[in-house]
Amino acid sequence: MAVQPKHNLSMDSAAESGFLSFIFSMPEKPDTTFRIFDRNDFYTVHGKDALFAAKEVFKTNGVIKYLGSGSRKLESVCLSKMNFEAFVRDLLLVRQYRVEVYKNHSKSSKDWKLEYKASPGNLTQFEEILFSGGTGAVGVAGVVAVRVATGADGQRVVGVGYVDAAQRTMGVCEFPDNEIFSNLESLLVQIGPKECLLAQGDGNTDGSKLREVVERGGVLVSERKRAEFSSKDTVQDLNRLLRAKKGDSVASNTLPELDKQVAMSCLAAVVRFLELLSDESNFNSFSLTSLNLGQYMRLDNAAVRALNLFQGAPDDTSGAHSLAGLLNKCRTPQGQRLVNQWIKQPLMDKTKIEERLDMVESFVCDSELRQTCQEDLLRRFPDLHRLSKKFQRHSATLQDCYRVYQAVSHLPTLVSALERYSGSYEVLLEAVFLSPLRDLQSDFVKYQEMIETTLDMNQIDHHEFLVKASFDPVLSELREKMDELEESMKAVLNSAARELGDKHTHQHTHTHQHTHQHTHARTALRPSLSIYTDGYVDPLQTMSDVIAQLDAVVSFAVASVSAPVPFVRPRLLADGCRRMELTQARHPCMETDADTAFIPNDITFTQGEKNFYIITGPNMGGKSTFIRQVGVIALMAQIGCFVPCEKAELSVIDSVLARVGAGDSQVKGVSTFMSEMLETAAILRSATENSLIIIDELGRGTSTYDGFGLAWAISEHIASKISCFCLFATHFHELTALAAQESTVHNLHVTALTSHNTLTMLYRIKHGVCDQSFGIHVAELACFPPSVVAMAKEKAEELEEFQEPAGGKQEKGPEAKRRCTDKQDGETLIQEFLEKAKSLPAATMSEEEVKTALRKMKQELLSKNNTYITEILSRCVPVKTV
């Protein structure tokens, strides 16, 4: 719970009336925008914002005060500076809301002006608050704008413009898409924007679906006027913003990106939204690229959730059971950001994947180098990207300059450690790390000399960052005066101390006043350092990139060797016959549980032979974990990480598409069934023969017959039309009959042992079909009342007798007639058996005599060879191995 504020929002009646008039005259705002008022020593929030702050920050309504009365009664909450900073971090980084801060610079109570603002995609004005105190590892923010147009051929065309102001990068992309915007969804997952701009008034069908796709990924939607999507002055604006080669300009219209007119209009909207042209430090600092949909493995939001790539709920800060939480062992903020980016962007180029695997292997095999980098060297580097941005904006402090100086001073040690590597990948490490690091050492020689000449190194040990007195004549003169004063004052102080004892506070105060004057003069020279730091923005960003890549590669190596069973390097197969063979595969997150002895399993896909697996078995038997782990392993291989297998050979896949889990989304008005149908529709439209599809329990959200029908039709379409690799976990045992119809479809099941009152999961995957669902056994384990369990068994048997044979096809002809006759004859024989049993003189017979008579009657019944009776008796076997 936050500390309750001690500040008192008191004002005279005129000031209160004026402030209330201002508040009630403000335009309406969405609930995702918060207005905060800066009152110098503290902050206030009002109305709904005050109620929210009371609940979320202080966990009590006791902090709410009121201004005005009656219809003009206004809830108010005070925030200390510490509460304000924590509140803003939560709003912008976790909840992804907007924040506006107002300040009054005049004596008028109505003269409040918007001082600064921020949104999840534009954190520029809040960087000092958000990323101070070691929080720099938060993902970099970016803003995207999206428009839909109709091409010359009548096809739907989506234009995307993207700006990451922190990384100083711009991107545009223009592509055809289907009516559910599956291509756009994959692109948004890849670039991970925090905010999306849409044109106002796009309320048609495409506009509504577009908004749904954006919000599905947790991206904040901001509507902008259509006029802001005008690309009229784009060339002129880019001339000022882009980093051009000497003598070149964008105005020559040589940029291929300019041909993407829909995308360029989106880029223009983002440039206006971020107000990039209002800050001269942005000039000549951006790069522009075309975003390529085929550069990375395609992931939609359903796959990100199904594979649990990132931590789930906002309060789940550990991330222990997410893939990012497992692999992100980075020691630097820039490294942590890069690992998260790699996870969202699995590579498609086999050569690039192999190169990253080579780098990881070099650190896996060299434990001394790995430990030196992980435990000692990398932790010494600060957030170099953030520091480079401060250099660019001329907002770097003397302490920032010294932190860069420290980072540069660690480069020789890092280079020496890497030079000691003598494994198989010396040439690669030389090219990727050593050569750039040596160049950086040379680039920063003058910088080091400047810092050593400028900063007073003697004071840094006392955590004071000051300019040397000898750096400027004014400071030298002040230093001499200070020395003279200190000498004379020491004499007076000693004399006074002898006379008055400890009463020398006044003299100390006098000394402090002069010291403060000297300090102020020395800190006043800080802006002059910007002249020298301007030229180090690009080298500093380069150092950030090199350290980030080194940190990320070492992180993958650490995760690979520290797993309960060490990961192995996957073997990527050349183009040709597509195949995936995973031997003793494990789920990398599940196996980390200390209380779990994870059971590994094998899986083999071969194009044209083993494309599609139907997995049946009991609830909690491991079906979902098995199909998920295959998707996670494929993704890990293509981000260049070792994988949790004994052996792994894989062809490169172009997408992981998932339909896993079922949950209502009442807030969005989407039922469980509609949600799974939308996800499945995206799969059927997006998948290619090079994709991997994982589907879990499709069709449970509707009736049994409709659900089975859909599951069959979808499976048959994937197996026969798309022909990609697919894992389909289901409780529709009738679906296993598809294997007899399609040669590439095969059945697997998870194993279990059952008896009349126990169910033991074995978590082994075996070939073949599971012949029962074990649902009633699970109910017994959950301690259902015996009467309920008995009724369930009775109704299940009735339903099994009522339902058609497996496969869902109505039998006809002689076989169907024979089964019907056997059932009628069997029921007659059973009735005769019961009548005979009832007529036994049990009162005059011993218990053993009764048992003998019943056994004899049972043998006579079995001798009739009635198949209906045989099937019923086979269900009565007390123990089965499945």
ZINORSUL-V995906 format. One record per backbone hydrogen bond with DSSP energy under -1.0 kcal/mol. CO is the residue of the C=O (numbers start at 0). NH is the residue of the N-H. E is the energy in kcal/mol with one decimal. If there is no record, write none. Layout:
co=CO nh=NH e=E
co=CO nh=NH e=E
This chain:
co=7 nh=9 e=-1.8
co=11 nh=15 e=-2.8
co=12 nh=16 e=-2.5
co=13 nh=17 e=-2.4
co=14 nh=18 e=-2.5
co=15 nh=19 e=-2.5
co=16 nh=20 e=-2.2
co=17 nh=21 e=-2.0
co=18 nh=22 e=-2.8
co=19 nh=23 e=-2.7
co=22 nh=25 e=-1.2
co=29 nh=32 e=-1.8
co=31 nh=97 e=-3.3
co=33 nh=99 e=-3.0
co=35 nh=101 e=-2.9
co=36 nh=43 e=-2.0
co=38 nh=40 e=-2.2
co=41 nh=38 e=-2.8
co=42 nh=78 e=-3.4
co=43 nh=36 e=-2.8
co=44 nh=76 e=-2.2
co=45 nh=48 e=-1.3
co=46 nh=50 e=-1.8
co=47 nh=51 e=-2.4
co=48 nh=52 e=-2.4
co=49 nh=53 e=-2.5
co=50 nh=54 e=-1.8
co=51 nh=55 e=-3.1
co=52 nh=56 e=-2.4
co=52 nh=57 e=-1.3
co=53 nh=59 e=-2.0
co=56 nh=1 e=-1.8
co=60 nh=63 e=-1.6
co=64 nh=75 e=-2.7
co=66 nh=73 e=-3.0
co=68 nh=71 e=-1.8
co=69 nh=72 e=-1.5
co=73 nh=66 e=-2.4
co=74 nh=46 e=-2.1
co=75 nh=64 e=-3.0
co=76 nh=44 e=-2.0
co=78 nh=42 e=-2.7
co=79 nh=83 e=-3.0
co=80 nh=84 e=-2.2
co=81 nh=85 e=-2.1
co=82 nh=86 e=-2.7
co=83 nh=87 e=-2.6
co=84 nh=88 e=-2.1
co=85 nh=89 e=-2.0
co=86 nh=90 e=-2.4
co=87 nh=91 e=-2.7
co=88 nh=92 e=-2.5
co=89 nh=93 e=-1.1
co=89 nh=94 e=-2.9
co=90 nh=96 e=-3.5
co=97 nh=33 e=-2.3
co=98 nh=117 e=-2.4
co=99 nh=35 e=-3.1
co=100 nh=114 e=-2.5
co=100 nh=115 e=-1.4
co=101 nh=37 e=-3.2
co=102 nh=112 e=-2.5
co=107 nh=110 e=-1.0
co=109 nh=111 e=-1.5
co=112 nh=102 e=-2.4
co=115 nh=100 e=-2.8
co=117 nh=98 e=-2.7
co=118 nh=121 e=-1.7
co=121 nh=118 e=-1.5
co=122 nh=125 e=-2.0
co=123 nh=126 e=-1.1
co=125 nh=129 e=-2.9
co=126 nh=130 e=-2.7
co=134 nh=137 e=-1.4
co=141 nh=193 e=-2.3
co=141 nh=194 e=-1.2
co=142 nh=162 e=-2.4
co=143 nh=196 e=-2.8
co=144 nh=160 e=-2.2
co=146 nh=158 e=-2.9
co=148 nh=156 e=-3.2
co=150 nh=153 e=-1.9
co=154 nh=150 e=-3.2
co=155 nh=176 e=-1.2
co=156 nh=148 e=-3.0
co=157 nh=174 e=-2.1
co=158 nh=146 e=-2.1
co=159 nh=172 e=-2.1
co=160 nh=144 e=-2.6
co=161 nh=170 e=-2.6
co=162 nh=142 e=-2.4
co=163 nh=167 e=-1.2
co=163 nh=168 e=-1.8
co=167 nh=286 e=-1.3
co=168 nh=163 e=-2.6
co=169 nh=288 e=-2.0
co=170 nh=161 e=-3.0
co=171 nh=290 e=-2.7
co=172 nh=159 e=-2.7
co=174 nh=157 e=-3.0
co=177 nh=180 e=-1.6
co=180 nh=184 e=-2.0
co=181 nh=185 e=-1.8
co=182 nh=186 e=-2.0
co=183 nh=187 e=-2.5
co=184 nh=188 e=-1.8
co=185 nh=189 e=-1.9
co=186 nh=190 e=-2.3
co=187 nh=191 e=-2.0
co=193 nh=219 e=-1.9
co=194 nh=143 e=-2.4
co=195 nh=221 e=-2.9
co=196 nh=145 e=-2.0
co=197 nh=223 e=-2.5
co=198 nh=201 e=-1.2
co=200 nh=202 e=-2.2
co=203 nh=207 e=-2.5
co=204 nh=208 e=-2.4
co=205 nh=209 e=-2.6
co=206 nh=210 e=-2.0
co=207 nh=211 e=-2.0
co=208 nh=212 e=-2.3
co=209 nh=213 e=-2.0
co=210 nh=214 e=-2.7
co=211 nh=215 e=-2.0
co=213 nh=218 e=-1.3
co=214 nh=217 e=-2.0
co=219 nh=195 e=-3.1
co=221 nh=197 e=-1.9
co=223 nh=199 e=-2.6
co=224 nh=227 e=-1.5
co=225 nh=228 e=-1.8
co=226 nh=229 e=-1.3
co=230 nh=233 e=-1.2
co=232 nh=236 e=-2.5
co=233 nh=237 e=-2.9
co=234 nh=238 e=-1.9
co=236 nh=240 e=-1.7
co=237 nh=241 e=-2.9
co=239 nh=283 e=-2.1
co=240 nh=284 e=-1.6
co=240 nh=285 e=-2.6
co=241 nh=243 e=-1.1
co=244 nh=247 e=-2.3
co=249 nh=252 e=-2.5
co=254 nh=257 e=-1.3
co=255 nh=258 e=-1.6
co=256 nh=259 e=-1.6
co=258 nh=260 e=-1.7
co=259 nh=263 e=-2.7
co=260 nh=264 e=-1.7
co=261 nh=265 e=-1.3
co=262 nh=266 e=-2.3
co=263 nh=267 e=-2.2
co=264 nh=268 e=-1.5
co=265 nh=269 e=-1.8
co=266 nh=270 e=-2.4
co=267 nh=271 e=-2.0
co=268 nh=272 e=-2.3
co=269 nh=273 e=-2.6
co=270 nh=275 e=-1.7
co=274 nh=277 e=-1.3
co=275 nh=278 e=-1.2
co=278 nh=281 e=-2.1
co=279 nh=282 e=-1.6
co=281 nh=284 e=-1.2
co=285 nh=242 e=-3.4
co=286 nh=169 e=-2.4
co=288 nh=171 e=-1.8
co=291 nh=294 e=-1.4
co=294 nh=347 e=-1.1
co=297 nh=655 e=-1.8
co=299 nh=303 e=-2.0
co=300 nh=304 e=-2.1
co=301 nh=305 e=-2.7
co=302 nh=306 e=-2.7
co=303 nh=308 e=-2.0
co=307 nh=322 e=-2.1
co=308 nh=323 e=-2.5
co=312 nh=315 e=-1.8
co=314 nh=316 e=-1.5
co=318 nh=321 e=-1.5
co=321 nh=325 e=-1.6
co=322 nh=326 e=-2.6
co=323 nh=327 e=-2.3
co=326 nh=328 e=-1.7
co=331 nh=335 e=-2.1
co=332 nh=336 e=-2.2
co=333 nh=337 e=-1.8
co=334 nh=338 e=-2.3
co=335 nh=339 e=-1.8
co=336 nh=340 e=-1.8
co=337 nh=341 e=-2.8
co=338 nh=342 e=-2.2
co=339 nh=343 e=-1.3
co=345 nh=296 e=-3.0
co=348 nh=352 e=-2.3
co=349 nh=353 e=-2.5
co=350 nh=354 e=-2.0
co=351 nh=355 e=-2.0
co=352 nh=356 e=-2.4
co=353 nh=357 e=-2.4
co=354 nh=358 e=-2.0
co=355 nh=359 e=-2.3
co=356 nh=360 e=-2.8
co=357 nh=361 e=-2.0
co=358 nh=362 e=-1.1
co=359 nh=363 e=-2.0
co=360 nh=364 e=-2.5
co=365 nh=369 e=-2.3
co=366 nh=370 e=-2.6
co=367 nh=371 e=-2.3
co=368 nh=372 e=-2.3
co=369 nh=373 e=-2.7
co=370 nh=374 e=-2.7
co=371 nh=375 e=-1.3
co=371 nh=376 e=-2.4
co=372 nh=377 e=-2.3
co=376 nh=379 e=-1.6
co=377 nh=380 e=-1.8
co=381 nh=383 e=-1.8
co=382 nh=386 e=-1.9
co=383 nh=387 e=-2.4
co=384 nh=388 e=-1.7
co=385 nh=389 e=-1.7
co=386 nh=390 e=-2.2
co=387 nh=391 e=-2.2
co=388 nh=392 e=-1.7
co=389 nh=394 e=-2.4
co=396 nh=400 e=-2.2
co=397 nh=401 e=-2.1
co=398 nh=402 e=-2.2
co=399 nh=403 e=-1.9
co=400 nh=404 e=-1.9
co=401 nh=405 e=-2.6
co=402 nh=406 e=-2.2
co=403 nh=407 e=-2.7
co=404 nh=408 e=-1.8
co=406 nh=409 e=-1.0
co=407 nh=410 e=-1.3
co=409 nh=413 e=-1.9
co=410 nh=414 e=-2.9
co=411 nh=415 e=-2.5
co=412 nh=416 e=-2.1
co=413 nh=417 e=-2.2
co=414 nh=418 e=-2.3
co=415 nh=419 e=-1.0
co=417 nh=420 e=-1.3
co=424 nh=428 e=-2.3
co=425 nh=429 e=-2.3
co=426 nh=430 e=-2.0
co=427 nh=431 e=-2.8
co=428 nh=432 e=-2.2
co=428 nh=433 e=-2.3
co=429 nh=434 e=-3.1
co=432 nh=436 e=-2.2
co=433 nh=437 e=-2.5
co=434 nh=438 e=-2.1
co=435 nh=439 e=-2.1
co=436 nh=440 e=-2.0
co=437 nh=441 e=-1.7
co=438 nh=442 e=-2.4
co=439 nh=443 e=-1.8
co=441 nh=444 e=-1.2
co=443 nh=447 e=-2.5
co=444 nh=448 e=-2.0
co=445 nh=449 e=-2.3
co=446 nh=450 e=-2.4
co=447 nh=451 e=-2.5
co=448 nh=452 e=-1.9
co=449 nh=453 e=-2.2
co=450 nh=454 e=-2.8
co=453 nh=467 e=-3.8
co=454 nh=456 e=-1.3
co=455 nh=458 e=-1.2
co=458 nh=461 e=-1.1
co=458 nh=463 e=-2.0
co=459 nh=462 e=-2.3
co=465 nh=455 e=-2.9
co=467 nh=470 e=-1.3
co=471 nh=475 e=-2.2
co=472 nh=476 e=-2.4
co=473 nh=477 e=-2.3
co=474 nh=478 e=-2.6
co=475 nh=479 e=-2.1
co=476 nh=480 e=-2.2
co=477 nh=481 e=-2.8
co=478 nh=482 e=-2.5
co=479 nh=483 e=-2.3
co=480 nh=484 e=-2.8
co=481 nh=485 e=-3.0
co=482 nh=486 e=-2.0
co=483 nh=487 e=-2.4
co=484 nh=488 e=-2.9
co=485 nh=489 e=-1.9
co=486 nh=490 e=-1.5
co=487 nh=491 e=-2.0
co=488 nh=492 e=-3.1
co=489 nh=493 e=-2.8
co=490 nh=494 e=-2.1
co=491 nh=495 e=-2.9
co=492 nh=496 e=-2.7
co=493 nh=497 e=-1.8
co=494 nh=498 e=-1.5
co=495 nh=499 e=-3.6
co=496 nh=500 e=-1.7
co=499 nh=502 e=-1.0
co=501 nh=503 e=-2.0
co=503 nh=507 e=-1.6
co=504 nh=508 e=-2.3
co=505 nh=509 e=-2.4
co=506 nh=510 e=-2.4
co=507 nh=511 e=-2.4
co=508 nh=512 e=-2.1
co=509 nh=513 e=-1.6
co=510 nh=514 e=-2.4
co=511 nh=515 e=-2.8
co=512 nh=516 e=-1.8
co=513 nh=517 e=-2.0
co=514 nh=518 e=-2.7
co=515 nh=519 e=-2.7
co=516 nh=520 e=-1.8
co=517 nh=521 e=-1.8
co=518 nh=522 e=-2.7
co=519 nh=523 e=-1.7
co=522 nh=525 e=-1.8
co=525 nh=528 e=-2.4
co=526 nh=529 e=-1.5
co=528 nh=531 e=-1.2
co=528 nh=532 e=-1.9
co=529 nh=533 e=-1.4
co=532 nh=535 e=-2.1
co=533 nh=536 e=-1.2
co=535 nh=539 e=-1.8
co=536 nh=540 e=-1.9
co=537 nh=541 e=-2.5
co=538 nh=542 e=-2.4
co=539 nh=543 e=-2.0
co=540 nh=544 e=-2.2
co=541 nh=545 e=-2.4
co=542 nh=546 e=-2.5
co=543 nh=547 e=-2.3
co=544 nh=548 e=-2.2
co=545 nh=549 e=-2.4
co=546 nh=550 e=-2.7
co=547 nh=551 e=-2.5
co=548 nh=552 e=-2.4
co=549 nh=553 e=-2.4
co=550 nh=554 e=-2.1
co=551 nh=555 e=-2.1
co=552 nh=556 e=-2.0
co=553 nh=557 e=-2.7
co=554 nh=558 e=-2.5
co=555 nh=559 e=-2.0
co=556 nh=560 e=-2.1
co=557 nh=561 e=-1.8
co=559 nh=566 e=-2.3
co=567 nh=642 e=-3.0
co=570 nh=649 e=-2.5
co=577 nh=606 e=-2.9
co=578 nh=650 e=-1.5
co=579 nh=604 e=-3.4
co=580 nh=648 e=-2.3
co=581 nh=602 e=-2.0
co=582 nh=645 e=-2.9
co=582 nh=646 e=-1.2
co=584 nh=600 e=-1.7
co=586 nh=590 e=-2.1
co=588 nh=591 e=-1.1
co=589 nh=592 e=-1.3
co=592 nh=595 e=-1.6
co=600 nh=584 e=-3.0
co=602 nh=581 e=-2.8
co=604 nh=579 e=-2.2
co=605 nh=608 e=-2.3
co=605 nh=609 e=-2.6
co=609 nh=605 e=-1.4
co=610 nh=725 e=-2.5
co=611 nh=745 e=-2.7
co=612 nh=727 e=-2.9
co=613 nh=747 e=-3.1
co=614 nh=729 e=-2.4
co=615 nh=749 e=-2.1
co=617 nh=620 e=-1.6
co=621 nh=625 e=-2.1
co=622 nh=626 e=-2.3
co=623 nh=627 e=-2.2
co=624 nh=628 e=-2.4
co=625 nh=629 e=-1.3
co=626 nh=630 e=-1.3
co=627 nh=631 e=-2.6
co=628 nh=632 e=-2.4
co=629 nh=633 e=-2.1
co=630 nh=634 e=-2.0
co=631 nh=635 e=-2.8
co=632 nh=636 e=-2.3
co=633 nh=637 e=-1.4
co=634 nh=638 e=-1.0
co=635 nh=640 e=-2.4
co=637 nh=346 e=-2.5
co=642 nh=567 e=-2.9
co=642 nh=644 e=-1.9
co=643 nh=585 e=-2.4
co=646 nh=582 e=-3.0
co=647 nh=570 e=-3.0
co=648 nh=580 e=-3.2
co=649 nh=572 e=-3.0
co=653 nh=297 e=-3.0
co=654 nh=691 e=-2.4
co=656 nh=693 e=-2.4
co=658 nh=695 e=-3.1
co=664 nh=669 e=-2.3
co=669 nh=664 e=-2.7
co=670 nh=674 e=-2.6
co=671 nh=675 e=-2.3
co=672 nh=676 e=-2.1
co=673 nh=677 e=-2.5
co=674 nh=678 e=-2.2
co=675 nh=679 e=-2.2
co=676 nh=680 e=-2.5
co=677 nh=681 e=-2.0
co=678 nh=682 e=-1.7
co=679 nh=683 e=-2.5
co=680 nh=684 e=-1.8
co=681 nh=685 e=-1.7
co=682 nh=686 e=-2.6
co=687 nh=690 e=-1.8
co=689 nh=653 e=-1.7
co=690 nh=724 e=-1.4
co=691 nh=656 e=-2.6
co=692 nh=726 e=-2.4
co=693 nh=658 e=-2.3
co=694 nh=728 e=-2.8
co=696 nh=699 e=-1.0
co=702 nh=706 e=-3.2
co=703 nh=707 e=-2.5
co=704 nh=708 e=-2.4
co=705 nh=709 e=-2.6
co=706 nh=710 e=-2.5
co=707 nh=711 e=-2.8
co=708 nh=712 e=-2.4
co=709 nh=713 e=-2.9
co=710 nh=714 e=-2.3
co=711 nh=715 e=-2.8
co=712 nh=716 e=-2.1
co=713 nh=717 e=-2.4
co=714 nh=718 e=-2.7
co=715 nh=719 e=-2.6
co=716 nh=720 e=-2.4
co=716 nh=721 e=-1.6
co=717 nh=722 e=-2.6
co=724 nh=692 e=-2.4
co=725 nh=612 e=-2.4
co=726 nh=694 e=-2.8
co=727 nh=614 e=-2.7
co=728 nh=696 e=-2.7
co=730 nh=732 e=-1.4
co=731 nh=734 e=-1.8
co=732 nh=735 e=-1.5
co=733 nh=736 e=-1.5
co=734 nh=737 e=-2.1
co=735 nh=738 e=-1.5
co=736 nh=739 e=-1.2
co=737 nh=741 e=-2.7
co=741 nh=744 e=-1.3
co=743 nh=610 e=-1.2
co=743 nh=611 e=-2.1
co=745 nh=613 e=-2.6
co=746 nh=767 e=-2.3
co=747 nh=615 e=-2.1
co=748 nh=765 e=-2.8
co=750 nh=761 e=-2.1
co=751 nh=881 e=-1.8
co=752 nh=759 e=-3.3
co=753 nh=879 e=-1.3
co=757 nh=754 e=-2.2
co=759 nh=752 e=-2.7
co=763 nh=750 e=-1.8
co=765 nh=748 e=-2.7
co=773 nh=777 e=-2.1
co=774 nh=778 e=-1.9
co=775 nh=779 e=-2.1
co=776 nh=780 e=-2.2
co=777 nh=781 e=-1.6
co=778 nh=783 e=-1.7
co=779 nh=782 e=-1.8
co=784 nh=788 e=-2.0
co=785 nh=789 e=-2.7
co=786 nh=790 e=-2.1
co=787 nh=791 e=-2.3
co=788 nh=792 e=-2.3
co=789 nh=793 e=-2.2
co=790 nh=794 e=-2.6
co=791 nh=795 e=-2.4
co=792 nh=796 e=-2.2
co=793 nh=797 e=-2.0
co=794 nh=798 e=-2.4
co=795 nh=799 e=-2.3
co=796 nh=800 e=-2.0
co=797 nh=801 e=-1.8
co=798 nh=802 e=-2.8
co=804 nh=807 e=-1.5
co=812 nh=816 e=-1.8
co=813 nh=817 e=-2.7
co=814 nh=818 e=-2.3
co=815 nh=819 e=-1.9
co=816 nh=820 e=-2.3
co=817 nh=821 e=-2.7
co=818 nh=822 e=-1.9
co=819 nh=823 e=-2.1
co=820 nh=824 e=-3.0
co=821 nh=825 e=-2.7
co=822 nh=826 e=-2.5
co=823 nh=827 e=-1.7
co=824 nh=828 e=-2.6
co=825 nh=829 e=-2.6
co=826 nh=830 e=-2.0
co=827 nh=831 e=-2.3
co=828 nh=832 e=-2.4
co=829 nh=833 e=-2.3
co=830 nh=834 e=-2.0
co=831 nh=835 e=-2.3
co=832 nh=836 e=-2.4
co=833 nh=837 e=-2.0
co=834 nh=838 e=-1.5
co=839 nh=841 e=-2.3
co=840 nh=843 e=-1.4
co=845 nh=849 e=-2.1
co=846 nh=850 e=-2.0
co=847 nh=851 e=-2.2
co=848 nh=852 e=-2.3
co=849 nh=853 e=-2.3
co=850 nh=854 e=-2.3
co=851 nh=855 e=-2.0
co=852 nh=856 e=-2.2
co=853 nh=857 e=-2.4
co=854 nh=858 e=-2.2
co=855 nh=859 e=-2.0
co=856 nh=860 e=-1.9
co=857 nh=861 e=-2.4
co=858 nh=862 e=-1.9
co=860 nh=863 e=-1.1
co=861 nh=864 e=-2.0
co=865 nh=869 e=-2.2
co=866 nh=870 e=-2.3
co=867 nh=871 e=-1.6
co=868 nh=872 e=-2.5
co=869 nh=873 e=-1.8
co=872 nh=875 e=-1.3
co=879 nh=753 e=-1.5
